[in-house]
Amino acid sequence: MLLYRLIVSIFATLVLARLALRRNWPALRQRLARSPARPGPHLWLHAASNGELASAKPLIVALEAARPDLPLLVTCNSEGGVALAESWGLPARLAPLDLAPVARWMHRDWDVRAHVTLESELWPNRVRTCPGPVFVIGGRLSEGTAKGWRLFGGLLPGVLRRLSYVSAQDAGSLERYLAAGLPRAAAGPVLNLKEFYAPDPRRDATLSAGFDRAHTWLAASTHEGEEEIVLAAHGLAREREPALRLILAPRHPRRGDAVERLVLEAGLSCARRSRGEAPEAAEVYLADTLGEMGLLYPLAGRLFIGGTLTDRGGHTPFEPAAYAAALLHGPDVANHAAPFARLEAAGAAVEVRDAATLADALTRLAAREQHEAFGRAAQETLRPETDMAQLVAAITQRLDPPE
């Protein structure tokens, strides 16, 4: 525990110093759990960022319905996640630093009765100081992370023994949790929260009018090094399908200027979402904004999942599958190995390696009936395997009854 205290103290000092230099006092207060709290008991739910939080939306809705007497407090590591929670009408803060006094202040000021944390967000002091049960939903513990925890001696086993319920994201994570000290009685079924993703009901009339889904493909959440491949593939595919349009959505919108340069260097015209430019005005539509993937997915019948042609492990296939898009991806799917394995077994996605194979896949799926069939297969393959009602019951039965 001493080594962890040292490391987290150094990390906290750096975070606070950066916020102070930027004179971002509201964020600094939130990191120290010193921002105003709402009165009354709360269920504290924590997610790393807006992606994890979006996947938890069905769980949040179900918890609110099951325990209306226990309102949610949401924390995220990113300002984008905080903004998303606030757009849902929930009180939200930047996550407090995992210093023991700060964690205690958070629990005390918000009258926290229980804590729900998502995926790999396991913070020892928040767990140890929580006055009520602690739940890990969609928990992920990779081999590398498990090895890293061993540097802290018995810290992880002590934290795991404090958990009331863990629903791991995959079988491997569950095995590692148990091997590290999670009590068997606290182990729930394997569950990936992203399975419950519900399509965004919002629509943008301008976007919808600007694209023909049958002749549009989306490169979603791309990373540095992938856009060049995507643009080269687009050029090759257009030789065989001249009407083909590309929506390019980089994972980090701040890279918009750099990606635009790549588009222009490829000899293609570019319209940018962040500038409000008309989508029909260019060959490539650069979607360099946050929180709008739900508006983009319905526009494309074929979709490339970013992060899979790099060493980043790839992004979730669940969201695009929910819109019945034909899925294309690279070989690096380590972050979501289980759902990609299901897609492979069902023949419901196409793996590509480079610009040439990506262009070939786009061409093979060009016919409307072909990409619609692949899209329906992906949607069916990735339907939830776990009942949300069972998950909510597992949580609520471990909470104190309503006062």
N, C-alpha and C positions, 0 to 999 in steps of 0.2 A: 504493500500500500504506500510505503514511503516513496518508492520510485514513481508511482503514478501521481502522487501529490506534487512531486517536483516537476514532472513533465507538464501536468495540467496547469500548474502555477505559471510556468514559463509561457505556455500557450496563451493563458489568460492575460498575462502582461502584454504580450504582443498585440492581441486583439484590442485590448483597451487603449493601448498607446496609439494604434492606427486610428481608432475612432476619435480619440482626443485630438490628434493632429488634423483630422478632417472636421473637427468641431461638430461632430454628429452626436450631440448630447442625448437626444431621445434614444438612439440605438445603444449608446453606452449605458444608459439607465436600464434599458431592457436586459442587456447582457448581465447586469448585476442584480436583476430582479427588483429594481427600485422604481419601476414605473407604476402608476396608479392601478390598483386591483379593484375588481368588482366585488361587492359583498356577496356573501352566501357560499355554500359548498359548491365545489366544481370537480368535474372529471377532467384531468389534464391529459390531452392527447398530443404527442410529439411526432413530427415527421421531418425528414432531412430537408426537403425542398418541395416545390410545387408539384413535381412529378409524383412523388410518394403520397403527397396529400391528396392529389386528384384521384389516385387509385383507392384512397380510403373514403371517398365521398359516400358510397353506398353504406359503409360501416357507420359513418357519422350520422347519416339519416336514420339508420336503424337504431342506433344508441339513443338518439334524441327522442325517438318514438317510444322506446322501451322505458327510458328513465327521464321523463320531462322535468322531474324534480332535481336532476343533477346536470346542470348546464355544462357545456364543454368549454374548456380553455384550450386553445391551440397554440403551440409554439413550433417554429421552424428555424432552421439554420440560415435561411435566405430571406431577403426582403420580398422576393417574388412569392414565396410560400405564404408569408404573412398577408400580403395583399390579396392572395387568392382566398384565404380563410375569411378575411374581412368582407370580401365581395359576397360571401355566403351568409353574412350577418353574424359571424362568430367573433367573439373577442380573441385577438391574436397578438402575440408578441414574438420578438426574436428570442431564440432559445437562451436561457440563462447559462452562463459558464458553469462547468461541472466542478465548482468549488463547494465544499461542504456547507459553509455559512450561506452561500448564495442559494443552494438547493433548499436549505431549511427556510430561508426567507420566502422562496417561491411557494413552498407547501403551506407555510403559515398564512401569508397574505391572501392567497387565493382559496384558503380552506380546502386544500386538495384532499379528496376522500379516496382517490385511486388514480393510478397513472397507466396510460396506454402508450407504448412506444412502438414504432413501426420499423420493420426490416432490420437493418444492422445498427440502429441507433440505441446502443446499450451503454448508458452512462452510469458508472458505479455510484457516485454520490447521490444522484437523483433517486436511484433504486434504494440505496441503503437508508436514506432519510425520509422516504415516503411513509406517511402514517397509515396508509391503507394498502390494499393489494396492488401488485404491479403486473401488467400483462405485456407480452411481446407478441405482436401479430404480424404474420408474414416474415418471421425472423430469418435472417440470413447469417450464417457463420461459415465462411470459407476456410479452406485448409490453411491458407496464409494468415488469415486473421486469428485463427485458433492458435497457430504457432506464435504469433505476436503476443497474444495474451499470456503465454507461458513466461514471458520475460518478467511479468509482475507476480510471479509465484502463485500464491493461493487466492489472488484477488478475484479472478473469474469464477472459480467454484463457489466462493462466498456470495458473489452477486447472484449467481444462478440459483443457489438455495433460497434466496430471498424472493424469487419470482413465484407468482401464484399460478400462472398459465402461460404456456408458450406454444404457439402454432407456427411451426417452422415453414419456410417457403419451399423447401425441397427435402427429400429423404436424407441426403448427405448432411445438410445442416442439422437435421434432427439427431442424427447419429453423433455428430460432433458436440451438440449441446449435452446429450446424455453422457458422453464420454468425459466431458469437462466438469460434470457435477450436477446437471439439472436433475431434480428428483423425477422419477418415472411418473409419479402421480400428477406432476405439473405439465406433462407433455400432451398437447392436443394433436389433432390430425394435421397432416401436411396441408398447407393452404397458401396460395399466392393471391394477395389482395387484388392484384391487377386482373384476375379472372372476373371480378365483379364490375369491371369498368362498364359504364352505361354510356351509349353515344350521346354526345352533346346535343340538346334539342335546339340550340341556337342555330340560325342560318344568317348569312350575309347575302343580301339580294344582289349586290354588285358583284361579289365573287361568283355566286351561282350562275349569273348571267354571262360571266366572262369565260367559262370553261365548259367544254363538252366532256363529260366524264369518260366516255368511251375512247377519247383521244387525248387524255391527260394522264400523266404519271407524276407522282410525288416522291421526292427524295427527302425523307423525314429525319430530322435530328442528325444531320451530317456533321462530321468532324474534319479538322484540318487534314488534308491529304485525300479526302474522299470526293470533294467537289470536283477536282480535276477529272477523276474517273467518271463521275456522273455526267459531266458536261461532254466528255469524249463519247460516252455511250449514247447520249442524246443525239449527238451529231450523226453517229453511225445509224441509229434507229430511224432518224428522220429521212435517211436516204431511201428507206423502204416504206416509211409511213410519214409522208410530208406534212400531214395535219397534226402530228404529235406535238403536244405542248408539255412543258416542264414547270412544275412548282418546286422550287428549291428552298428548303427550310433548314438552315443551319441550327445546330443544337444551341449555340450561343449567339443570339442576335447581335451582340457587340461586334461580331466579326463581319457585319454586313458590308462594310466598305471593302474589305479584303475579298470577300466572295464576289461582290459586284465586279471588281477588277478581273477576277478569273473568268466571269461570264463574258465580259467585253473582249478579253484576250482570246477567248474561244471563237470570236467573230459573231457573237449572238447579242441581240438587244436585250435590255434588262429593265423591268419595272419593279419598284420596291414598295412593299406594303407599308413600311415605316414612313414613307413620304406621301402615302395616299395616292400613288400613281395608278392609273387604270390598268387592270390586269390584261385586257385585250390589246394593250398598246405595245407589247413586247413578246419576244419568243420565249423568254424565261421570266417567270414571276418569282422574285426573291421575297420570301415571307420572313422578314427579319424583325419579328415581333415576338413578345412573350404571351403565353397562355391562350393561343389561338389555334392550336392543332385541331381542336374539335370542329373548327370552321373549315379547315383544309381537307381533312380526311374524306368528307363526302364528295369532294370535287374530282377525285382521281380513282380510276378503275384499277390501276396498277401502282404498287407502292414499294419503294426500296427502303429498308430499315437501316438507318444510319448506325455508325459505330461498329459495324460488322465487317468492314474492310480495313479495320485498324486493329490496334491491340487494346481496345477499350471494352471489349466484352459484349458490345451490342446493346441496343435498347429493346424495350418490350414489344412483343408481337401482339399482345392482347388488344391494345387500343385500335390499331388499324384493322385487325381481324373483326372487331365489333362492327365495322362499317362495311364488311364483306368486300374488302379490297384484295386483289391478287397479290400475294406477298413475295418479295424478292429480298434476299439477304446474302451477306458474305459469310465466310467460314467461321468468323470469331463471334460466337454466341454464348460465351462462358457465363455471362450474367443471367441468362435465361435459358440455361441448357435444357431443363425439363420441358417447357412448352415447345421449344424448337424441335426437340426429339419427338414430341407428339405430332408436330406438323410433318416432320420427315417420314414418320411411320405411316401417316395417312396420305402421303403424296400431296400435301396441301400447301406447299411453298416451294420456291425454286432457289437453290443456292448458286451464287455467281462468284467469280474470282477476280475479274478485271473488267475493263471497259468493253472488251469484245464479247465476253459471256453475258454481261449485263444487257448489252444491245441485243444479242440473240434472244435472251429471255423476253425482253420487251416485245420483240417482233413475234415470237411464238405465241404470246398472249394478246396480240393486237386485236384479234376478232372479239367482238363483244361477248358472244356466247362462251368463248374460251376463258377470258379473264373473269367473267361473272361466275362461271362454274368453280374456278379456283378460289374466288372470294367466298363463295358460299361454303366450300369445303373447309377453308380456314376458320370461318365463323363457327361452324358446327364443331370442329375439332377442339377449339379452345373455349367451349362453353364451360361454365363453372362446374367443378366436380364436388364442391362442398356447399352445403346449404347455409346461407347467411343467417337464417333464424337459429341454427344450431350454434354458430359462432357467438351471436349476441347472447344467447342463453348461457353459454359457457362463461361469458364475462359477467352478466348481470347476477347470476346465481352466487357469484363470489363477492358481490358488493353488499354493503349493509343495506337493509330494507329502507324504503322511504320513511322519513321522519313524520 
